[in-house]
């Protein structure tokens, strides 16, 4: 199976401004070995019903990855080129019970054209 390296834009709150609004810094983290696939029609319909967002891709994340994928920006390489935002929560299985290299899934919506 062909995997890709994605860029995960991590946002960390570093303080607040004078009006009490959070101030963030961003950091780009490269995550390799990620599978990109199409969501099922059920996943698309559920994302629209639950979040009002259309899922365009599903990522399979390698075992051992400790990054937080919820509410995060992801940049995919060609041929999927673009900037995406995760939808909902990451679903995960128990690493030891899953035979392949991936144990987490997250859905993406496109945020640029």
Kinemage of the C-alpha trace (Angstrom):
@kinemage 1
@onewidth
@group {chain A} dominant
@subgroup {mainchain}
@vectorlist {calphas} color= white
{ca unk a 1} P 0.000 0.000 0.000
{ca unk a 2} L 1.210 3.467 -0.872
{ca unk a 3} L 1.383 5.842 2.077
{ca unk a 4} L 2.055 9.574 2.178
{ca unk a 5} L 3.668 12.072 4.509
{ca unk a 6} L 1.193 14.714 5.709
{ca unk a 7} L 1.795 17.993 7.486
{ca unk a 8} L -0.153 18.459 10.701
{ca unk a 9} L -0.505 22.078 11.829
{ca unk a 10} L -0.492 21.995 15.625
{ca unk a 11} L -1.933 25.012 17.413
{ca unk a 12} L -0.806 25.783 20.980
{ca unk a 13} L -2.263 28.508 23.166
{ca unk a 14} L 0.566 30.717 24.426
{ca unk a 15} L -1.429 33.342 26.300
{ca unk a 16} L -4.266 35.803 26.009
{ca unk a 17} L -4.553 39.297 24.552
{ca unk a 18} L -5.727 42.344 26.580
{ca unk a 19} L -9.339 41.473 25.742
{ca unk a 20} L -8.980 37.943 27.079
{ca unk a 21} L -8.918 36.244 23.668
{ca unk a 22} L -6.477 33.345 23.285
{ca unk a 23} L -3.199 33.820 21.407
{ca unk a 24} L -1.875 30.784 19.536
{ca unk a 25} L 1.391 29.742 17.957
{ca unk a 26} L 1.502 27.119 15.240
{ca unk a 27} L 3.991 24.378 14.547
{ca unk a 28} L 4.147 22.052 11.560
{ca unk a 29} L 4.694 18.373 12.297
{ca unk a 30} L 5.331 15.858 9.509
{ca unk a 31} L 3.637 12.487 9.948
{ca unk a 32} L 4.691 9.701 7.597
{ca unk a 33} L 3.077 6.392 6.762
{ca unk a 34} L -0.458 7.795 6.508
{ca unk a 35} L -3.024 6.163 4.228
{ca unk a 36} L -5.497 8.396 2.387
{ca unk a 37} L -8.838 6.953 1.352
{ca unk a 38} L -12.357 7.896 0.409
{ca unk a 39} L -14.975 7.962 3.146
{ca unk a 40} L -17.938 5.620 2.829
{ca unk a 41} L -21.327 7.076 1.976
{ca unk a 42} L -22.374 6.450 5.596
{ca unk a 43} L -19.353 8.420 6.860
{ca unk a 44} L -20.190 11.306 4.506
{ca unk a 45} L -23.836 11.356 5.586
{ca unk a 46} L -22.943 11.096 9.284
{ca unk a 47} L -20.437 13.973 9.044
{ca unk a 48} L -23.056 16.160 7.358
{ca unk a 49} L -25.752 15.209 9.885
{ca unk a 50} L -23.539 15.562 12.985
{ca unk a 51} L -21.205 18.431 12.072
{ca unk a 52} L -22.670 20.074 8.967
{ca unk a 53} L -19.430 19.299 7.109
{ca unk a 54} L -18.730 17.132 4.064
{ca unk a 55} L -16.030 14.505 4.511
{ca unk a 56} L -13.855 14.202 1.397
{ca unk a 57} L -11.054 11.932 2.651
{ca unk a 58} L -10.387 9.545 5.504
{ca unk a 59} L -6.877 9.210 6.928
{ca unk a 60} L -5.545 6.022 8.494
{ca unk a 61} L -2.931 7.030 11.068
{ca unk a 62} L -0.009 4.732 11.946
{ca unk a 63} L 0.248 2.961 15.264
{ca unk a 64} L 2.325 4.787 17.856
{ca unk a 65} L 1.374 8.272 16.641
{ca unk a 66} L 0.793 10.525 19.675
{ca unk a 67} L -0.388 13.674 17.856
{ca unk a 68} L -3.775 15.192 18.585
{ca unk a 69} L -5.827 15.138 15.374
{ca unk a 70} L -9.089 16.703 16.587
{ca unk a 71} L -9.836 20.225 15.295
{ca unk a 72} L -6.551 20.329 13.392
{ca unk a 73} L -5.407 21.522 9.960
{ca unk a 74} L -3.776 18.926 7.690
{ca unk a 75} L -1.880 19.575 4.452
{ca unk a 76} L -1.856 16.675 1.996
{ca unk a 77} L 0.703 16.170 -0.795
{ca unk a 78} L -0.089 15.510 -4.475
{ca unk a 79} L -2.297 14.045 -5.850
{ca unk a 80} L -4.573 15.110 -2.958
{ca unk a 81} L -2.898 18.523 -2.742
{ca unk a 82} L -4.708 20.919 -0.504
{ca unk a 83} L -5.430 22.102 2.992
{ca unk a 84} L -7.982 20.197 5.025
{ca unk a 85} L -9.527 20.303 8.492
{ca unk a 86} L -10.328 17.257 10.595
{ca unk a 87} L -13.973 16.503 11.331
{ca unk a 88} L -15.113 15.128 14.665
{ca unk a 89} L -13.075 12.798 16.804
{ca unk a 90} L -10.354 10.344 15.927
{ca unk a 91} L -11.553 6.753 16.087
{ca unk a 92} L -8.979 4.281 17.369
{ca unk a 93} L -8.631 0.589 18.025
{ca unk a 94} L -6.366 -1.308 20.400
{ca unk a 95} L -2.976 -1.506 18.686
{ca unk a 96} L -2.318 -5.133 19.661
{ca unk a 97} L -5.674 -6.276 18.236
{ca unk a 98} L -5.222 -4.704 14.798
{ca unk a 99} L -2.991 -6.664 12.408
{ca unk a 100} L -1.887 -3.859 10.079
{ca unk a 101} L 0.228 -0.718 10.696
{ca unk a 102} L -2.692 1.668 11.335
{ca unk a 103} L -5.059 1.872 14.293
{ca unk a 104} L -6.664 5.334 14.049
{ca unk a 105} L -8.973 7.029 11.547
{ca unk a 106} L -9.960 10.649 11.069
{ca unk a 107} L -12.169 12.315 8.463
{ca unk a 108} L -11.184 15.469 6.544
{ca unk a 109} L -13.095 18.342 4.966
{ca unk a 110} L -11.494 20.565 2.330
{ca unk a 111} L -10.968 24.169 3.450
{ca unk a 112} L -9.461 25.606 0.254
{ca unk a 113} L -10.096 25.116 -3.430
